[in-house]
Amino acid sequence: MTIDALDMNQGRASAQGSLRPKPSIRSRLLLAVNLPLAALVAVFLAYDYSRELGQRLEDKRIALEEEAKTVLPAVLQARHHGAGSVQQYIDTVCGRMQDADSPGHHIAVELDGETYQAAAHHRASPEIVQAMREAARLSSHRVSLGETELVVGAHRRDGATVYISESLENLRDSVMGDILRRLAGFALLAVVAALVVNVVLVRVVSKPLDRLVGTVQEIGAGQLGAEAARFPTAELDYLAGEINAMSRSLAAADRDRKTQMAKAREIQRNLLPQDTDAPGINVAHIFEPADDVGGDYYDILPLNDGVWLFCIADVTGHGVPAAMTAAMLKALLLQAAESFTSPDKMMKYINQRYMAVSPLGDFVTLTLVCVAPQRGNLQYASAGHEPAWLLPHTGEIRELSSTGMILGIDGEAEWDVMTIDVAAGDRLLISTDGVSETFGREGKLFGRARLTDVITANSELTVEEAAGKINEALKAFRVDAAQTDDVTFVLVEMAGDAIEGSNKRE
């Protein structure tokens, strides 16, 4: 992803949320360079305009004053020929001045108590004479007349005064034109400088950062150990080195984690029953944790008199903490199986020992089933666990619900025991809630109804084949969705000389 693309992504994020897009380093540097430069240029141009205008005004005043000095001797000479000669002379002089060169050019003469004004451009008026007199008294030699500003040059001698004025309009326009041309030059230089700076920033900052971002994204995507190329600039090379060191450290930590998880997975596998060959019983089981290790646990233990104990448990949570609790349950179950033969007493023993060592708030659901093939019955107890399903070979599937509360709540809790007569061909499925609560597309659950349909539909298959069909149905329902919970179930079938009987409740 490039820096520009990063800006675009930030723009999209801001459109979807309340955050504003953050500027890139390149734009910040360009602003940091260009804004002060623009401010300095503006100040310089304003100062230059003021200085240039003042200089031009002073030059114009001097020129008008020199012109007045030139006109005055001729006026004094024309005085001897009468007022008409004076008027004719100033009209002739003023008439030679073109507005293009001398805008608003006007001559006024005070002579022998009379005031003469040039009539060549029809500007004569008492107001303009008064304005010229006032300007002559001011140090700036400038005065406003209506919307027009005049600059005036004057000269006095032998009782005569000559005033010559011009408008400042063209003068200001000329100065402004010069300033604008300079501004255009500065702007061109600024554009060239910005392009040069931008190219340098792209080569020195943006592209190296793009490569660093790409490396970080690779690491974030799981490619631990990915490393960035080194750079000629010290700062970016230091950053690349730190990213590479981080990547190597993460890769090493991940290798250690995988080694530890593999060991934990091996330990958990060793906790599960290795030999499920039980006389008079056919058994199939599936164990698929959502993580490397899981919180589901099942076991098959031989008891006295040919009785087999089937256990399945679901610990709150996932991963290593849940797996450690499952390992503790294994130890407690072995102790209970050595001391008791009925599932309710085993359940009470496990609950009391579990509450003595488990953290507050950790709970376990547990199902214990003691199957006696020679007597043709089973004893069932459940601590808030997922229902078991009993499928007689001649009848409809039956739900076996919980017979008491979950483990870890009440140290004095007790559980009922359900004794059920079974016959050859009867099947029992015990599972964790990860089976019925498998999520498919659009968040739908696999559900208990679909589970019982699969059990019933595959009752003619062997238990291994039927268990495989259940697992296939779960995977087909999940499609490409992630497995969110451990999936564990045990399918038991009565075989041999199992005796049919009737159900009864202890």
C-alpha positions as CSV (number, residue, x, y, z in Angstrom):
1,M,0.0,0.0,0.0
2,T,1.4,3.4,-0.9
3,I,1.3,6.5,1.2
4,D,-1.3,8.0,-1.1
5,A,-3.3,4.9,-0.9
6,L,-3.0,5.1,2.9
7,D,-4.4,8.7,2.7
8,M,-7.3,7.4,0.6
9,N,-8.0,4.6,3.1
10,Q,-8.0,7.1,5.9
11,G,-10.4,9.2,3.9
12,R,-12.8,6.3,3.6
13,A,-12.5,5.6,7.3
14,S,-13.4,9.2,8.1
15,A,-16.4,9.0,5.8
16,Q,-17.7,6.0,7.7
17,G,-16.9,7.3,11.2
18,S,-16.1,10.5,13.0
19,L,-12.3,10.5,12.5
20,R,-10.7,13.0,10.2
21,P,-8.2,11.8,7.6
22,K,-4.6,12.3,8.8
23,P,-2.2,14.2,6.5
24,S,0.8,12.4,5.2
25,I,4.4,13.3,6.0
26,R,4.9,14.5,2.5
27,S,1.9,17.0,2.7
28,R,3.1,18.1,6.1
29,L,6.6,18.8,4.9
30,L,5.3,20.6,1.8
31,L,3.0,22.8,4.0
32,A,5.9,23.4,6.5
33,V,8.1,24.7,3.7
34,N,5.6,26.5,1.5
35,L,3.4,28.2,4.0
36,P,6.2,30.2,5.7
37,L,7.7,30.8,2.2
38,A,4.3,32.2,1.0
39,A,4.0,34.4,4.0
40,L,7.5,35.8,3.5
41,V,6.8,36.4,-0.2
42,A,3.6,38.2,0.7
43,V,5.3,40.4,3.3
44,F,8.1,41.1,0.8
45,L,5.7,42.0,-2.0
46,A,3.7,44.3,0.2
47,Y,6.8,46.0,1.4
48,D,8.1,46.2,-2.2
49,Y,4.8,47.6,-3.4
50,S,4.9,50.3,-0.7
51,R,8.5,51.2,-1.4
52,E,8.1,51.2,-5.2
53,L,5.0,53.3,-5.0
54,G,6.6,55.8,-2.7
55,Q,9.7,56.0,-5.0
56,R,7.5,56.5,-8.1
57,L,5.4,59.2,-6.3
58,E,8.5,61.0,-5.3
59,D,9.9,60.8,-8.9
60,K,6.6,62.1,-10.3
61,R,6.5,65.0,-7.8
62,I,10.0,66.0,-8.7
63,A,9.2,65.7,-12.4
64,L,6.1,67.9,-12.0
65,E,8.0,70.4,-9.9
66,E,10.7,70.6,-12.6
67,E,8.0,71.1,-15.1
68,A,6.5,73.9,-13.0
69,K,9.9,75.5,-12.8
70,T,10.2,75.3,-16.6
71,V,6.7,76.8,-17.2
72,L,7.0,79.7,-14.7
73,P,9.6,81.8,-16.7
74,A,7.4,81.5,-19.8
75,V,4.3,82.6,-17.8
76,L,6.2,85.6,-16.5
77,Q,7.2,86.4,-20.1
78,A,3.7,86.0,-21.4
79,R,2.4,88.3,-18.6
80,H,3.8,91.3,-20.6
81,H,1.5,90.4,-23.5
82,G,-1.7,90.2,-21.4
83,A,-3.8,87.6,-19.8
84,G,-4.8,86.0,-23.1
85,S,-1.1,85.2,-23.8
86,V,-0.8,83.5,-20.4
87,Q,-4.0,81.4,-21.0
88,Q,-2.9,80.5,-24.5
89,Y,0.5,79.4,-23.3
90,I,-0.7,77.1,-20.5
91,D,-3.4,75.6,-22.8
92,T,-0.7,74.8,-25.4
93,V,1.6,73.2,-22.8
94,C,-1.2,71.1,-21.3
95,G,-2.6,70.2,-24.6
96,R,0.7,68.5,-25.6
97,M,0.3,66.1,-22.7
98,Q,-1.5,62.9,-23.6
99,D,-3.6,61.0,-21.0
100,A,-1.8,57.8,-21.8
101,D,1.5,59.3,-20.7
102,S,0.3,61.9,-18.2
103,P,-3.2,61.0,-17.0
104,G,-5.2,63.8,-15.5
105,H,-2.4,66.4,-16.4
106,H,-3.6,69.9,-15.4
107,I,-1.9,73.3,-15.1
108,A,-3.1,76.2,-12.9
109,V,-1.3,79.6,-12.5
110,E,-1.8,82.3,-9.9
111,L,-0.6,85.6,-11.3
112,D,-1.4,89.2,-10.3
113,G,-4.4,88.1,-8.2
114,E,-5.8,86.1,-11.0
115,T,-6.1,82.3,-11.4
116,Y,-5.6,80.7,-14.8
117,Q,-6.4,77.1,-15.6
118,A,-5.6,75.1,-18.7
119,A,-8.7,74.4,-20.7
120,A,-7.2,71.8,-23.0
121,H,-8.7,68.8,-21.3
122,H,-11.7,70.4,-19.7
123,R,-10.6,69.8,-16.2
124,A,-10.7,73.4,-15.0
125,S,-12.7,74.0,-11.8
126,P,-12.4,75.9,-8.6
127,E,-12.2,72.5,-6.7
128,I,-9.2,71.3,-8.6
129,V,-7.4,74.6,-7.9
130,Q,-8.2,74.4,-4.2
131,A,-7.0,70.8,-4.1
132,M,-3.7,71.8,-5.9
133,R,-3.1,74.6,-3.4
134,E,-3.7,72.2,-0.5
135,A,-1.4,69.5,-1.9
136,A,1.3,72.1,-2.4
137,R,1.2,72.8,1.4
138,L,1.4,69.1,2.3
139,S,4.7,67.2,2.6
140,S,3.3,64.3,0.6
141,H,2.2,66.7,-2.2
142,R,-0.9,64.4,-2.6
143,V,-4.5,65.1,-2.3
144,S,-7.9,63.4,-3.0
145,L,-10.4,65.0,-5.3
146,G,-13.5,63.0,-5.4
147,E,-12.5,59.4,-6.3
148,T,-9.3,60.6,-7.9
149,E,-6.0,61.1,-6.1
150,L,-3.6,63.8,-7.4
151,V,0.1,64.4,-7.0
152,V,1.1,68.1,-7.4
153,G,4.3,69.9,-8.2
154,A,4.5,73.7,-7.6
155,H,6.9,76.5,-8.0
156,R,6.7,80.2,-6.9
157,R,8.7,83.2,-8.1
158,D,8.1,86.9,-8.5
159,G,4.5,86.8,-7.2
160,A,3.5,84.0,-9.6
161,T,2.8,80.4,-8.7
162,V,2.5,77.5,-11.1
163,Y,0.7,74.3,-10.1
164,I,0.9,71.1,-12.2
165,S,-1.0,67.9,-11.2
166,E,-1.4,64.4,-12.5
167,S,-3.7,61.5,-11.5
168,L,-2.1,58.6,-9.6
169,E,-4.3,56.0,-11.3
170,N,-1.8,55.0,-14.0
171,L,1.1,55.2,-11.5
172,R,-0.5,52.8,-9.1
173,D,-1.5,50.4,-12.0
174,S,2.1,50.5,-13.3
175,V,3.5,49.6,-9.8
176,M,0.9,46.9,-9.4
177,G,1.8,45.5,-12.8
178,D,5.4,45.3,-11.8
179,I,4.5,43.6,-8.5
180,L,2.3,41.1,-10.2
181,R,5.0,40.2,-12.7
182,R,7.4,39.6,-9.7
183,L,4.7,37.6,-8.0
184,A,4.3,35.5,-11.2
185,G,8.1,34.9,-11.1
186,F,8.0,33.9,-7.5
187,A,5.0,31.6,-8.1
188,L,6.9,29.9,-10.9
189,L,9.9,29.4,-8.7
190,A,7.7,28.2,-5.9
191,V,6.1,25.6,-8.2
192,V,9.4,24.4,-9.5
193,A,10.7,24.3,-5.9
194,A,7.6,22.4,-4.7
195,L,8.0,19.9,-7.6
196,V,11.7,19.4,-6.7
197,V,10.9,19.0,-3.0
198,N,8.0,16.6,-3.8
199,V,10.2,14.4,-6.0
200,V,12.8,14.3,-3.2
201,L,10.2,13.5,-0.6
202,V,8.8,10.7,-2.7
203,R,12.2,9.2,-3.3
204,V,13.6,9.8,0.2
205,V,10.5,9.4,2.4
206,S,7.4,8.1,0.7
207,K,8.7,5.1,-1.2
208,P,10.9,3.8,1.7
209,L,7.9,4.2,4.0
210,D,5.8,2.3,1.5
211,R,8.2,-0.6,1.7
212,L,8.3,-0.4,5.5
213,V,4.5,-0.4,5.6
214,G,4.4,-3.4,3.3
215,T,6.8,-5.3,5.6
216,V,4.7,-4.5,8.6
217,Q,1.5,-5.6,6.8
218,E,3.2,-8.9,5.9
219,I,4.1,-9.4,9.6
220,G,0.6,-8.5,10.6
221,A,-0.8,-11.0,8.1
222,G,1.2,-13.8,9.9
223,Q,4.5,-13.8,7.8
224,L,6.6,-13.6,10.9
225,G,10.3,-13.3,10.1
226,A,9.6,-11.0,7.1
227,E,12.3,-8.3,6.9
228,A,12.5,-4.9,5.2
229,A,15.4,-3.9,3.0
230,R,17.9,-1.4,4.5
231,F,18.0,2.2,3.5
232,P,20.8,4.8,2.9
233,T,19.3,7.3,5.3
234,A,20.1,6.8,8.9
235,E,16.6,7.4,10.4
236,L,14.8,5.0,8.0
237,D,17.6,2.5,8.2
238,Y,17.3,2.5,12.0
239,L,13.5,2.1,11.7
240,A,14.0,-0.8,9.2
241,G,16.4,-2.4,11.6
242,E,14.0,-2.2,14.5
243,I,11.2,-3.6,12.4
244,N,13.4,-6.5,11.3
245,A,14.5,-7.2,14.9
246,M,10.8,-7.1,16.0
247,S,9.9,-9.5,13.1
248,R,12.7,-11.9,14.1
249,S,11.6,-11.8,17.8
250,L,8.0,-12.5,16.9
251,A,9.1,-15.4,14.7
252,A,11.1,-16.8,17.5
253,A,8.3,-16.4,20.0
254,D,5.9,-18.0,17.5
255,R,8.2,-21.0,17.1
256,D,8.3,-21.3,20.9
257,R,4.6,-21.0,21.2
258,K,4.0,-23.6,18.5
259,T,6.5,-25.9,20.2
260,Q,4.7,-25.4,23.5
261,M,1.3,-25.8,22.0
262,A,2.4,-29.0,20.2
263,K,3.6,-30.3,23.6
264,A,0.3,-29.3,25.2
265,R,-1.7,-30.9,22.4
266,E,0.4,-34.1,22.8
267,I,-0.3,-34.1,26.6
268,Q,-4.0,-33.5,26.0
269,R,-4.1,-36.4,23.5
270,N,-2.5,-38.6,26.1
271,L,-5.2,-37.7,28.5
272,L,-7.8,-39.2,26.2
273,P,-8.5,-42.9,26.1
274,Q,-6.0,-44.8,24.0
275,D,-7.8,-48.2,24.0
276,T,-11.6,-48.2,23.6
277,D,-12.0,-52.0,23.2
278,A,-14.8,-52.7,25.7
279,P,-16.3,-56.2,25.7
280,G,-20.0,-56.1,24.9
281,I,-19.8,-52.5,23.7
282,N,-18.9,-50.9,20.4
283,V,-17.5,-47.3,20.7
284,A,-16.6,-44.5,18.3
285,H,-15.5,-41.0,19.2
286,I,-14.6,-37.7,17.7
287,F,-12.5,-35.0,19.3
288,E,-11.8,-31.7,17.4
289,P,-10.8,-28.7,19.5
290,A,-11.4,-25.2,18.1
291,D,-7.9,-24.2,19.2
292,D,-4.6,-26.1,19.4
293,V,-5.9,-27.5,22.7
294,G,-9.4,-27.4,24.0
295,G,-11.6,-27.5,27.0
296,D,-13.6,-30.6,26.1
297,Y,-12.7,-33.9,27.7
298,Y,-13.9,-37.4,27.4
299,D,-12.8,-40.7,28.8
300,I,-13.6,-44.4,29.0
301,L,-12.6,-46.3,32.1
302,P,-13.2,-49.9,33.1
303,L,-14.8,-50.4,36.6
304,N,-15.4,-53.6,38.6
305,D,-17.7,-56.4,37.4
306,G,-17.4,-55.6,33.7
307,V,-18.9,-52.1,34.0
308,W,-17.5,-49.3,31.8
309,L,-17.6,-45.7,32.8
310,F,-18.1,-43.1,30.0
311,C,-17.3,-39.5,30.8
312,I,-17.7,-36.3,28.8
313,A,-17.1,-32.8,30.1
314,D,-17.0,-29.2,28.8
315,V,-14.9,-26.7,30.6
316,T,-15.7,-23.0,30.3
317,G,-13.4,-21.2,27.9
318,H,-10.9,-22.5,25.3
319,G,-7.2,-23.0,24.8
320,V,-4.6,-23.7,27.4
321,P,-6.5,-22.7,30.6
322,A,-9.4,-24.9,29.6
323,A,-7.0,-27.7,28.7
324,M,-5.4,-27.5,32.2
325,T,-8.8,-27.7,33.8
326,A,-9.6,-30.8,31.7
327,A,-6.3,-32.4,32.8
328,M,-7.4,-31.8,36.4
329,L,-10.7,-33.4,35.7
330,K,-8.9,-36.5,34.4
331,A,-7.1,-36.8,37.8
332,L,-10.3,-36.3,39.8
333,L,-12.2,-38.8,37.7
334,L,-9.5,-41.5,38.2
335,Q,-9.7,-40.9,41.9
336,A,-13.5,-41.0,42.0
337,A,-13.5,-44.2,39.9
338,E,-11.3,-46.0,42.4
339,S,-13.6,-45.1,45.3
340,F,-17.1,-45.2,43.9
341,T,-19.2,-47.2,41.5
342,S,-22.3,-45.0,41.0
343,P,-22.1,-41.9,38.8
344,D,-23.9,-39.7,41.4
345,K,-21.3,-40.4,44.1
346,M,-18.5,-39.9,41.6
347,M,-20.1,-36.6,40.5
348,K,-20.3,-35.3,44.1
349,Y,-16.7,-36.3,44.8
350,I,-15.4,-34.6,41.7
351,N,-17.4,-31.4,42.4
352,Q,-16.1,-31.0,46.0
353,R,-12.5,-31.5,44.9
354,Y,-12.9,-29.3,41.9
355,M,-14.3,-26.4,44.0
356,A,-11.4,-26.7,46.4
357,V,-8.8,-25.9,43.7
358,S,-10.6,-24.1,40.9
359,P,-10.8,-20.3,40.5
360,L,-14.1,-18.6,41.4
361,G,-16.3,-18.4,38.3
362,D,-14.8,-21.5,36.5
363,F,-17.5,-24.1,35.8
364,V,-17.7,-27.5,34.3
365,T,-20.6,-29.4,32.7
366,L,-20.2,-33.2,33.0
367,T,-22.0,-36.4,32.0
368,L,-21.1,-39.8,33.6
369,V,-22.6,-43.0,32.2
370,C,-21.9,-46.4,33.8
371,V,-22.7,-49.1,31.2
372,A,-23.1,-52.7,32.4
373,P,-23.3,-55.0,29.4
374,Q,-23.7,-58.1,31.5
375,R,-26.7,-56.7,33.4
376,G,-28.1,-55.0,30.3
377,N,-28.5,-51.5,31.8
378,L,-26.8,-48.2,32.2
379,Q,-26.7,-45.5,34.9
380,Y,-26.8,-41.9,33.8
381,A,-26.0,-38.7,35.6
382,S,-25.5,-35.2,34.2
383,A,-24.3,-32.0,35.7
384,G,-26.0,-29.4,33.5
385,H,-24.4,-31.0,30.4
386,E,-25.7,-31.2,26.9
387,P,-28.5,-33.8,26.6
388,A,-27.5,-37.4,25.7
389,W,-29.5,-39.2,23.1
390,L,-30.6,-42.9,23.4
391,L,-31.7,-44.7,20.3
392,P,-33.2,-48.1,20.9
393,H,-32.8,-50.5,18.0
394,T,-36.6,-50.9,18.0
395,G,-37.9,-47.5,19.0
396,E,-37.7,-43.7,18.7
397,I,-34.7,-41.6,19.8
398,R,-35.0,-40.4,23.4
399,E,-33.4,-37.3,25.1
400,L,-31.6,-37.8,28.4
401,S,-31.5,-34.4,30.1
402,S,-29.5,-33.1,33.1
403,T,-30.0,-34.6,36.5
404,G,-28.4,-31.8,38.5
405,M,-26.5,-28.5,38.5
406,I,-23.2,-27.8,36.9
407,L,-20.0,-28.3,38.8
408,G,-18.3,-25.5,40.6
409,I,-21.3,-23.8,42.1
410,D,-22.4,-25.6,45.3
411,G,-20.0,-27.9,47.2
412,E,-23.0,-29.8,48.8
413,A,-24.9,-30.3,45.5
414,E,-26.2,-33.8,44.7
415,W,-27.3,-35.5,41.5
416,D,-30.0,-37.9,40.6
417,V,-29.2,-41.1,38.7
418,M,-31.2,-42.5,35.9
419,T,-31.0,-46.2,35.4
420,I,-32.0,-47.4,32.0
421,D,-32.3,-51.0,30.6
422,V,-30.7,-51.5,27.3
423,A,-30.6,-54.2,24.6
424,A,-28.2,-55.3,21.9
425,G,-28.2,-52.7,19.1
426,D,-29.3,-49.8,21.3
427,R,-27.1,-46.7,20.8
428,L,-26.2,-43.8,23.1
429,L,-24.6,-40.5,22.0
430,I,-23.0,-38.2,24.5
431,S,-21.6,-34.9,23.2
432,T,-20.6,-31.4,24.1
433,D,-22.6,-28.3,23.1
434,G,-20.0,-27.7,20.3
435,V,-21.9,-30.2,18.3
436,S,-25.5,-28.8,18.4
437,E,-24.1,-25.2,18.5
438,T,-22.0,-25.5,15.4
439,F,-22.6,-22.3,13.3
440,G,-23.2,-22.4,9.6
441,R,-23.9,-19.7,7.1
442,E,-25.7,-16.6,8.2
443,G,-25.2,-17.5,11.9
444,K,-27.6,-20.5,11.9
445,L,-27.1,-23.3,14.4
446,F,-26.8,-27.0,13.6
447,G,-29.3,-27.6,16.4
448,R,-30.4,-30.7,18.3
449,A,-33.2,-31.6,15.8
450,R,-30.8,-31.9,12.9
451,L,-28.4,-33.9,15.2
452,T,-31.1,-36.4,16.0
453,D,-32.1,-36.7,12.4
454,V,-28.5,-37.6,11.5
455,I,-28.3,-40.2,14.3
456,T,-31.5,-41.8,13.3
457,A,-30.7,-41.8,9.5
458,N,-27.4,-43.6,10.1
459,S,-28.5,-46.2,12.7
460,E,-27.9,-49.1,10.3
461,L,-24.2,-48.2,9.9
462,T,-21.5,-49.3,12.2
463,V,-20.7,-46.9,15.1
464,E,-17.5,-45.9,13.3
465,E,-19.3,-45.1,10.1
466,A,-22.2,-43.4,11.9
467,A,-19.8,-41.2,13.9
468,G,-18.1,-40.3,10.6
469,K,-21.4,-39.3,9.1
470,I,-22.2,-37.1,12.1
471,N,-18.8,-35.3,11.7
472,E,-19.3,-35.0,8.0
473,A,-22.7,-33.4,8.5
474,L,-21.2,-30.9,10.9
475,K,-18.5,-29.9,8.5
476,A,-20.9,-29.7,5.6
477,F,-23.2,-27.4,7.6
478,R,-20.3,-25.2,8.7
479,V,-19.0,-24.9,5.0
480,D,-16.2,-22.4,5.2
481,A,-17.2,-20.8,8.5
482,A,-14.6,-20.9,11.3
483,Q,-15.1,-23.5,14.1
484,T,-15.9,-21.5,17.2
485,D,-16.2,-24.3,19.8
486,D,-14.7,-27.6,20.6
487,V,-16.5,-30.6,18.9
488,T,-16.5,-33.8,21.0
489,F,-18.9,-36.8,21.0
490,V,-18.9,-40.4,21.9
491,L,-21.2,-43.0,20.2
492,V,-21.8,-46.2,22.2
493,E,-23.6,-49.3,20.9
494,M,-24.7,-52.2,23.0
495,A,-23.5,-55.5,21.6
496,G,-23.2,-59.1,22.5
497,D,-25.4,-60.4,25.3
498,A,-26.9,-57.0,26.4
499,I,-30.3,-57.7,28.0
500,E,-33.4,-55.7,27.0
501,G,-35.3,-54.2,29.9
502,S,-37.5,-51.4,31.0
503,N,-36.5,-47.9,32.2
504,K,-36.6,-47.0,35.8
505,R,-35.6,-44.0,37.9
506,E,-33.6,-44.4,41.1
